[in-house]
Amino acid sequence: MKSIGIVGLPNVGKSTLFNVITKLAVPAENFPFTTIDKNVGVIEYHDERITKLAALFGSNEVFPATIQFVDIAGLIKGASKGEGLGNQFLSHIREVDLVMYLLRAFPDKQVTHVYDRIDPKKDFEDVLIELVLKDVETVEKKIVSMGKEVRTGKDDKIKVQHDALQKLHAQLLEGRTAYRFINEPANKSNEAIQEIVHDIFLLSAKPFLVVLNISYIDMSEPAYVERVEQWKKEVTEFADFAFGSGVIGNIALIDSKFLADIQSFSVEELEEMKKELSYFCDVQTLVEIAKQKLHFINFYVGNEKDSRSWFITEGQTAVDAAACIHTGIAEKFVRAQIARAEDILELGGFNEVKAAGKLQTVGKTYVMQDGDYINVLTS
């Protein structure tokens, strides 16, 4: 299961946002280091297709795709050297697939900022530099450990990887991330470079999204709105430097406290709020952004017993989808029948799609598409 880590300085709203997303109760107090051990919650991703397919099939149970969120304790300066339980926190970041950088952009004298400021860009820098410094340490160790193999000169691949790590080391020392390095055109197409960076589990290589935790109430003040726009600009400029130009995408705006306060609202009330707060991210929108950053698509299976939805990464194949269902099914894979969920819903069932000539029979290498319904045939 893929996981998303909520990362930031202490008291930026991580635990409050985690509570809202997962609807779990974890401490979210107004002083630093409330969260020491990581908090983990699994959420179901509901989309209309799985709900409608289950209704069509008359399924007894429905199992939506799931994704894990991790509330990681706040980092402080020196975390890469163990300050503030830094080694423990950084190990938690290493375990997640996507880093959600949550930056404080709300004024609140009751909630203490660890450095007594409201400066999202500076907060972003402080958190990211700790990840980068830890990566510097990791890369240095790997360069040294590869030295003997490089000196023998017997393996050209090792030489390429060693040279790449030295270049990466120089970029890290400039404050640029491993993410930027591996996505540079010359490196992105080089399997040896991608392999070595992947193998050493660098923190700054992970895909990411950036969220500003704002104050909904203060958005009625033009001066505050102007400050938020300036913060977005500053954060974007820093991200362009650290991760690569244009990589950051849109910065999501949320108010975690406000989202927590409206959890008891009815569906109608929430819809009305959504219309009024067009600038504002609700939980579903935030999950959708994370899904896009992870390059997830959905595929389905279903019958009277149950209907299920899974996430799979763009570019993965029919046999990868079979492995999501069960490793034994993947091992015995012969071929698969693929229907579009939309066709099943429009025509009234799987057999109706087959009768209409819209069913594909594919092999192991078929690349799955978002909305595919799969029936795996085994030996």
C-alpha positions in Angstrom: 0.0 0.0 0.0 1.3 3.4 -0.9 1.7 6.0 1.8 1.8 9.8 2.1 3.8 11.4 4.9 2.7 14.8 6.3 5.9 16.6 7.1 6.7 20.0 8.5 8.0 21.9 11.5 6.3 21.5 14.9 2.9 23.2 15.3 2.1 23.8 11.6 -1.2 21.7 11.8 0.1 18.3 10.8 -1.8 16.3 13.4 -5.0 18.3 12.9 -4.9 17.7 9.2 -4.1 14.0 9.7 -7.1 13.8 12.0 -9.4 15.4 9.4 -8.2 13.1 6.6 -8.3 9.9 8.5 -10.9 10.8 11.1 -8.7 9.4 13.8 -8.1 11.0 17.2 -4.4 11.8 17.8 -3.0 14.6 20.0 -3.0 18.0 18.2 -1.9 20.3 20.9 -0.5 23.8 20.7 3.1 23.1 21.8 6.0 21.4 20.0 6.7 17.7 19.8 3.3 16.4 20.7 3.8 13.8 18.0 6.8 11.7 18.7 5.9 8.3 17.3 4.4 8.4 13.9 0.6 8.1 13.6 -0.7 6.0 10.7 -4.2 5.9 9.2 -5.6 4.2 6.1 -8.4 5.8 4.2 -10.7 4.5 1.5 -10.7 6.3 -1.8 -14.3 6.4 -3.0 -15.1 7.2 -6.6 -18.4 7.0 -8.4 -17.4 4.1 -10.6 -16.9 1.6 -7.8 -20.1 2.7 -6.1 -22.1 2.3 -9.4 -20.5 -1.0 -10.4 -21.3 -2.5 -7.0 -24.9 -1.3 -7.3 -25.1 -2.8 -10.8 -23.6 -6.1 -9.8 -25.7 -6.2 -6.5 -22.5 -6.8 -4.6 -22.8 -7.8 -1.0 -19.6 -5.9 -0.1 -17.6 -3.0 -1.6 -13.8 -2.6 -1.1 -12.6 0.8 -2.4 -8.9 1.4 -3.1 -7.0 2.5 0.0 -4.1 4.8 0.7 -2.1 5.3 3.9 -1.4 8.7 5.6 1.4 9.1 8.1 1.6 12.0 10.6 5.3 12.5 11.0 6.6 14.4 14.0 7.9 17.9 13.4 11.4 18.4 12.2 13.7 21.1 13.6 17.1 22.5 12.6 19.7 19.9 13.2 17.4 16.9 12.6 19.9 15.4 10.2 22.4 15.3 13.1 19.8 13.8 15.5 18.4 17.0 17.0 14.8 16.8 18.3 14.7 13.0 17.8 15.6 13.8 14.2 17.0 10.4 13.2 13.7 8.8 14.2 11.6 11.3 12.3 13.8 11.1 9.2 13.5 7.3 9.2 9.7 7.7 9.1 10.0 10.0 6.0 12.2 7.3 4.3 9.3 4.9 4.6 6.7 6.9 2.8 6.1 7.2 -1.0 5.0 10.8 -1.2 6.0 13.7 1.0 3.3 16.3 1.8 5.1 19.4 3.0 2.7 21.3 5.2 3.7 24.9 5.8 2.2 27.2 8.3 0.6 30.4 6.9 -1.9 31.1 9.7 -1.5 33.7 12.5 -2.4 32.3 16.0 -0.9 33.6 19.2 -2.3 30.5 21.0 -0.3 28.1 18.8 3.5 28.6 19.3 5.7 28.5 16.3 9.0 26.8 17.1 11.0 29.8 15.7 8.4 32.5 16.5 7.5 33.5 12.9 5.0 33.1 10.1 7.2 32.5 7.0 6.2 29.5 4.9 9.2 29.7 2.5 11.7 29.8 5.5 9.8 26.8 7.1 10.1 24.9 3.8 13.8 25.7 3.5 14.4 24.6 7.1 12.6 21.2 6.7 14.1 20.5 3.2 17.7 21.3 4.2 17.5 18.6 6.9 16.4 16.0 4.3 19.1 17.2 1.9 21.8 17.1 4.6 20.9 13.5 5.5 21.1 12.7 1.8 24.6 14.2 1.7 25.6 11.9 4.4 24.1 8.9 2.7 25.7 9.7 -0.7 29.1 10.3 0.9 29.0 6.8 2.5 28.0 5.2 -0.8 30.7 7.0 -2.8 33.3 5.7 -0.3 31.9 2.1 -0.3 32.0 2.0 -4.1 35.6 3.3 -4.3 37.3 -0.1 -4.4 35.1 -1.4 -7.2 35.7 1.8 -9.2 39.4 1.5 -8.9 39.4 -2.0 -10.3 37.8 -0.6 -13.4 36.1 -3.9 -14.3 32.5 -2.6 -14.3 31.6 0.3 -16.5 28.2 0.5 -14.8 29.8 1.1 -11.4 31.9 3.9 -12.9 28.8 5.6 -14.3 27.0 5.3 -11.0 30.0 6.5 -9.0 30.4 9.6 -11.3 26.7 10.3 -11.0 26.8 10.2 -7.2 29.7 12.7 -7.2 27.6 15.1 -9.3 24.6 14.5 -7.1 26.7 15.2 -4.0 27.8 18.6 -5.5 24.1 19.5 -6.2 23.0 18.5 -2.8 25.6 20.7 -1.2 24.1 23.6 -3.3 20.7 22.9 -1.7 19.2 21.2 -4.7 17.3 17.9 -4.2 17.9 14.4 -5.4 14.5 14.7 -7.0 15.8 17.4 -9.3 18.9 15.4 -10.1 17.1 12.2 -11.1 14.5 14.1 -13.2 17.1 15.9 -15.3 16.7 14.7 -18.9 20.2 13.1 -19.1 19.7 11.3 -15.8 16.0 10.3 -16.2 16.8 8.1 -19.2 19.8 6.5 -17.6 18.8 3.2 -16.0 22.1 2.9 -14.1 21.7 6.3 -12.4 18.1 5.7 -11.6 19.0 2.4 -10.1 21.7 3.6 -7.8 19.7 6.6 -6.5 16.7 4.3 -5.9 18.8 1.8 -4.0 20.1 4.2 -1.4 16.6 5.6 -0.5 17.3 9.3 -0.6 14.8 11.4 1.3 14.9 14.4 -1.1 14.3 12.1 -4.1 10.7 11.4 -3.2 7.8 12.9 -5.1 6.1 15.7 -3.2 3.3 18.2 -2.9 3.2 21.5 -1.0 0.3 22.7 1.2 -0.1 26.1 2.8 -2.1 25.8 6.1 -3.9 29.2 6.0 -6.6 30.9 8.1 -10.0 30.8 6.6 -11.3 33.6 8.8 -8.4 35.9 7.9 -9.1 35.4 4.2 -11.8 38.1 4.5 -9.0 40.6 5.0 -7.4 41.9 1.7 -4.0 42.4 3.3 -3.9 38.7 4.4 -5.0 37.5 1.0 -2.1 39.5 -0.5 0.3 38.0 2.0 -0.9 34.5 1.1 -0.3 35.2 -2.6 3.2 36.5 -1.8 3.9 33.4 0.3 2.8 31.2 -2.6 5.1 33.1 -4.9 8.1 32.8 -2.6 7.5 29.0 -2.0 7.2 28.4 -5.7 10.4 30.2 -6.4 12.2 28.2 -3.8 10.7 24.9 -5.1 11.8 25.8 -8.6 15.4 26.1 -7.4 15.3 23.0 -5.2 13.2 20.6 -7.2 13.3 21.9 -10.7 11.4 24.6 -12.6 7.6 24.1 -12.7 7.7 20.8 -10.8 5.8 22.1 -7.7 2.5 22.6 -9.6 -0.3 24.3 -7.8 0.2 24.9 -4.1 -2.8 23.6 -2.2 -4.5 25.9 0.4 -6.2 24.4 3.4 -7.3 25.5 6.8 -6.9 22.3 8.9 -8.6 23.7 12.0 -11.6 24.9 9.9 -11.8 21.5 8.2 -11.8 19.9 11.6 -14.6 22.2 12.8 -16.9 21.4 9.9 -16.6 17.7 10.0 -20.1 17.5 11.6 -21.7 19.5 8.8 -24.3 17.8 6.6 -23.5 16.9 2.9 -25.7 19.9 1.8 -23.9 22.3 4.1 -20.5 21.1 3.0 -21.5 21.5 -0.7 -22.6 25.0 0.0 -19.3 25.7 1.8 -17.4 24.4 -1.2 -19.1 26.8 -3.5 -18.2 29.7 -1.2 -14.6 28.7 -0.8 -13.4 28.2 -4.3 -9.9 29.0 -3.4 -9.9 26.4 -0.6 -8.9 22.7 -0.6 -11.3 20.2 1.0 -10.0 16.8 2.0 -11.2 15.1 -1.2 -9.4 17.6 -3.4 -6.2 17.1 -1.3 -6.4 13.4 -1.8 -6.9 13.8 -5.5 -3.8 16.0 -5.8 -1.8 13.4 -3.9 -3.2 10.7 -6.2 -2.0 12.6 -9.3 1.4 13.2 -7.8 1.7 9.4 -7.2 0.5 8.8 -10.8 -2.2 6.5 -9.7 -5.0 5.2 -11.8 -7.9 2.9 -10.7 -8.9 -0.5 -12.0 -11.8 -2.7 -10.9 -13.2 -6.2 -10.5 -16.7 -7.1 -9.3 -19.5 -9.6 -9.0 -22.4 -10.4 -6.7 -20.1 -11.3 -3.9 -18.0 -8.1 -3.8 -16.7 -5.2 -5.9 -13.2 -4.0 -5.5 -11.1 -1.0 -6.7 -7.3 -0.9 -6.7 -4.7 1.8 -7.3 -2.0 1.0 -9.9 0.7 3.2 -11.1 0.5 4.6 -14.7 2.4 2.4 -17.1 1.9 -0.8 -15.1 0.6 -3.9 -16.9 -2.2 -6.5 -16.7 0.0 -8.9 -14.8 0.9 -6.1 -12.3 -2.9 -5.6 -11.8 -3.3 -9.4 -11.3 -0.6 -9.2 -8.6 -2.6 -6.5 -6.8 -5.6 -8.9 -6.7 -3.5 -11.9 -5.6 0.1 -13.0 -6.2 -1.1 -16.5 -7.1 -3.3 -15.1 -9.8 -0.3 -13.2 -11.3 1.8 -16.4 -11.2 -0.9 -18.4 -13.1 -1.8 -15.5 -15.5 -2.6 -16.6 -19.1 -4.5 -13.7 -20.4 -7.1 -11.1 -19.3 -10.3 -9.7 -20.5 -10.6 -5.9 -20.3 -13.7 -3.9 -20.3 -14.2 -0.2 -19.6 -16.1 0.5 -16.4 -18.1 3.2 -18.3 -19.1 0.6 -20.9 -20.3 -1.8 -18.2 -22.3 0.9 -16.6 -23.8 2.1 -19.9 -24.6 -1.3 -21.4 -25.7 -2.9 -18.1 -23.0 -5.5 -17.4 -19.9 -7.4 -18.4 -21.6 -9.9 -20.6 -23.4 -7.0 -22.4 -20.0 -5.4 -23.1 -18.8 -8.7 -24.5 -21.9 -9.0 -26.7 -21.4 -5.5 -28.0 -17.9 -6.4 -29.2 -16.2 -4.0 -26.7 -14.3 -6.5 -24.7 -10.5 -6.8 -25.2 -8.5 -9.9 -24.7 -5.0 -9.0 -23.7 -1.7 -10.5 -22.5 0.7 -9.8 -19.7 2.2 -6.7 -21.3 -1.0 -4.8 -21.7 -0.7 -1.4 -20.1 -3.6 -0.8 -17.8 -5.7 2.4 -18.3 -7.7 4.3 -15.7 -11.2 2.8 -15.5 -10.3 -0.7 -16.7 -12.4 -3.6 -15.4 -10.3 -6.8 -15.5 -11.1 -10.4 -15.6 -7.9 -12.5 -15.3 -7.9 -16.0 -16.9 -5.4 -18.4 -15.3 -3.9 -21.7 -16.0 
